[in-house]
Amino acid sequence: MRVKISYSVELEEVPEHIAELIEEEAAQLSFCDHLCNEIGEILRQPDPHVIIVAEKIDKVRLQLAALDTRLSESIAILSGYHQAKETPQPPLNAVPAQQVPPPTPSQED
């Protein structure tokens, strides 16, 4: 079962966190490459153990599915990051428009 875990980081730290996630996934991709090489070697033997091969293929498939999910999540995070960077932020000491009292009419009529 997959669950979502959320935590907050400073906006400026988002690219670094995504880079770390992608690097972790690259290591998993390397593992998948290694397994695929093993699969090829096993299948080239005179009497290959097809059950072992099927298990290894399934392991690669599941790892690639997890990689796809992580990459999709990374795209969503980066999209939110881009939107946040492009949206102008009001100064911290600015008073929101709805809190500014309306001007009072002049009493000199």
N, C-alpha and C positions, 0 to 999 in steps of 0.2 A: 504494500500500500504506500502510495506517495503522499507526503504531507508538505505543506508550505511552511517554510521558516522565514521569518522576516526580522530584520534588524535595520537600524539606521546608521548612515555614515554621512559625513560632510559631503556636500554636493561635489566639491572639487576632488574628492577621493573616489568617486564612482568609476572613472576610467581605470584607475589602478586596481580596484577590486575586480572589475570585469576582466582585466588582463590576467590576474591571478587565477580566476575561474577557467579562463580559456587555456592557460598553461597547464592546469590540472587535467583538463580534458585532452590536451595534446598527449599527455603521458598515457592516458587511457587508449587513445587512438594508436599509439605506438605498441601498446600491449595487444590490441586487436591485430595489428600487422604481424606481430610475432606469432600469435595463434594461427593466423591464416597461413603463414609459412609452415608451421607445424602440421597443419591439416594437409597441405600439399605433400609434405614429406611422408606422412602416414599413408596417404592414398596411393603413393607411388611404390609402396612395399608390395611384395608378391601376394601377401594375404592380409590386406588392410583391416584394421579393427574399426568397422563402420560405426559401431555404437559409440566408441570413443570419439570418432570424427563428428558424429551427429551432436554429441554433447559439446564439443568445442565450437562447432558452428553455432549452436544455440547461445553459447556464452558470448560469442562475437556479436551475434544479432542483438542480444539484450543490451550489451555494452554500447552498441551503436544507437540503439533507441534512447538510452539514457543520455548519450552525447547529443542527440538531436533535441531532446527536451531542454538540456542545459543551454544549448546554442539559441534555441527559441526564446528562453527566458532572458538570455543576455541581450538579444535584440530588443525585447520589450523594455528592459531596464535602460538600455542606451537611448531608446526612443524617448522615454520619460526624462532622461538626463538632458537630451537635446532640447526638448520642449521647455524644461525648467531654465536652461541657459539662455534660450531665446526670448523668454517672457521677462519683460522689465520688472524688477522688484522695486517697490517703493522704499524710500529711505526709512530707516528705523524710527526716526523721530517725527515722521510725517503723521498728521492726524487724518484718518479716513474721511472722505467727503461727507458721509452721513452724520458725522459727529461735529462738523463745523456749524456753529449757530448761524441762522440766516441773518442778513443785515437788518437792522432796525430802521423803520421809516423815519424820516426826519420829522420832528414835531413843530417845525417853523412854517406853518401854512396859514 
